[in-house]
Amino acid sequence: MILHVARRAEDLGYDGFFLAEGWSPDAAVLLAEIATKTERIIIGTGVLSVWGRTAGTLAMLATSLDQVSHGRFVLGLGASSPQLVEGLHDQSFTAPVAKLRAVTAQVRRLRDGERVHPTATHDHRPLRLGVAAHTGLPIYLAGLGNKDADPHPPTPPHRTSAELDYMLETMRPHP
């Protein structure tokens, strides 16, 4: 059904097709199939919880979907909600804005070909992705309201409001 909707959206001239993920089927798996069955439409996660995957798995997911879609992928990340984080992922929903900021920075770092900056003390060397660096992947950030607003927004290239405007624009059909 979802594949049919994505193909129909492309046929109707929509610019983008985004899948959310909560406690439903894995959005990345569905988007991989959509990427192979469409040609033009932008595909993206709208949004993935930063509590459900590590920065490393998010960076690998983004790299794979960007490759299979031939550069049409947009990564949407969000702080999620207490119910989803604690009720499904069994993690404490604390400091969601800080978590979103940290995971986003790690994903960008990994996609840029850099090593991850460890947040835990251990004896292992920080790693990088085993693929060529690929900068410029759009990352859209989502929040639930004023409590998610950041009084000190990140500096460019983190263009959250512009990216959100673009995301909203891509959801509208164009002739």
Secondary structure, DSSP 8 states (H G I E B T S, - for coil): -HHHHHHHHHHTTBSEEEE--SSSS-HHHHHHHHHHH-SSSEEEES-EETTTS-HHHHHHHHHHHHHHTTS-EEEEEE---HHHHHHTS------HHHHHHHHHHHHHHHHTT-----SS--SS-----SS-------EEEE-SSGGG--SS---TT--HHHHHHHHHHHTSB--
